[in-house]
Amino acid sequence: NAGVMQNPRHLVRRRGQEARLRCSPVKGHSHVYWYRQLPEEGLKFMVYLQKENIIDESGMPKERFSAEFPKEGPSILRIQQVVRGDSAAYFCASSPLRLSGHREKLFFGSGTQLSVL
Amino acid sequence: AQKITQTQPGMFVQEKEAVTLDCTYDTSDQSYGLFWYKQPSSGEMIFLIYQGSYDEQNATEGRYSLNFQKARKSANLVISASQLGDSAMYFCAMREGTTGNQFYFGTGTSLTVIP
């Protein structure tokens, strides 16, 4: 593990509640990516953030989902009014710099498993 | 069209034998990178190996090697001398161009090593 910390590891919410997923990137990394993994599927890109900026949110659902990466503290993926279809594993990844060449790899956390009852 | 296709949902291999996990990709970019990640039952994504589109030699990292066939757009992972600890999900991924933010992942192959 390259040091990306995600918490909680497991999160259970009832329909209509809010889910907050936290991600602390590798120390010194200022770029964070969120991916979602549905059962039996690969990871799907959601959003890419730098400190205090959303760079690419083309994979984020238009409603109920938001992400931030404040100057201080972890990145937060927030899901409002969760529905059963939000149940998935949510992975955070980080990189030290903007991916300026296709060689740079992402360092992943262990994921947060969200279960919506 | 799928960017990354992994056609083997599950594979079995005898301990100490070699195994090949298939991956084909689809891109019109000339410059791209191909990656393999391992996901054990604990859930984390572990980087294994990288191949660049302009790399002339196949990448190798210890027991892992990447059989890169550019004309066929395939990037198969070869694991030699399989170990019980190799049992996991394996994901092939691609990043296009030099500024793309997205990694595209396949659906994965579940590898089970049999003692």
Interface residues (C-beta under 8 A of the other chain):
Chain A: N1 A2 R9 Y33 Y35 E40 E41 G42 L43 K44 F45 Y48 I55 D56 S58 G59 A89 F91 A93 L99 S100 G101 H102 R103 K105 L106 F107 F108 G109 S110 G111 Q113
Chain B: I4 Q6 S31 Y32 G33 F35 Y37 S42 G43 E44 M45 I46 F47 Y50 G52 S53 F91 A93 R95 E96 G97 T98 T99 G100 N101 Q102 F103 Y104 F105 G106 T107 G108
